[in-house]
Amino acid sequence: MQGTGLVLEGGGMRGLYTAGVLDYFMEHDLYFPYVIGVSAGACNAMSYLSRQKGRNRVVNLDFVRHPDYISYRNLLLKKKSLFGMDLIFDDIPNKHVPFDFETFYQAQEQLVIGTTDVTTGQPIYYNSKEHEEHIMTILRSSSSIPFMSPPVSYNEQMLVDGGVSDPIPIRKAQWDGHRRNVIILTQNVGYRKKKPKWNWLAKQLYKKLPGLMPVLLERYKTYNETLAYIEQLERKQEVFVIRPLQKLKVSRTERNPYKLAALYEQGVEDAALLHNRLESWLYTL
């Protein structure tokens, strides 16, 4: 398995699927030397590499009804963010569901987190080993979805959701030397993004960020092209893709705990169903 990467898509609350898959991996002591993720994918990777099985499930399900977790009150009246970013990236990991920073820092695996520079619209990647003291700020920036959260300042740059510029960072994994990769997606096979209806809103809100504007408007094309590329690699058996085997409609801002719990369990079940095939692929060159 040496040299094999793990690539994690974002997707907001659809990340519960990834959480289920990664918990199954942890249960079977399956860890990859290189992990790259954006947004919810990067968040899930943190608990995976800190060996905290079940933590992502607890964080999302136990707090989804918390008034500061997902709330239009947050967006419109309080901190201009649909998600309670202080709660998610400060209070929860430090107080409510403690994150094991020590184990994470001692882990041999490297984590790369993708973000997007609002000035240029280009992806910027951060290796956790090189930015340990600021890992939560980087994670927060990677999860700052345009329209739903304000940009985050780090290293003299303003950053937003890594999924804007590089929604499924397979090419970055390849660029970093990982020829074979396991990819966890949060949409069913055959899914394609449609052209957004809110282009007018993007032009209004981000008119002072000409570098970010075209990336936002063309994101659906970037996403669909990336999926087509992944499917091409899949046919050549250069990647192993895990995606929802059953269609379950869950939005990125889903607040129904029953739907979210079902999505998590689906991730666990799909990983179990694919386990033997994955093992065979991993150890067959």
Secondary structure, DSSP 8 states (H G I E B T S, - for coil): -TTEEEEE---GGGHHHHHHHHHHHHHTT---SEEEEETHHHHHHHHHHTT-TTHHHHHHHHHTTSTTTB-HHIIIIISS-SB-HHIIIIIIIIIIS---HHHHHH-SSEEEEEEEETTT--EEEEEGGG-GGGHHHHHHHHT--TTTS--EEETTEEEEEHHHH-SS-HHHHHHTT-SEEEEE-SS-TT------S-HHHHHHHTTT-TTHHHHHHTHHHHHHHHHHHHHHHHHTTSEEEE--SS-----TT---HHHHHHHHHHHHHHHHHHHHHHHHHHT--
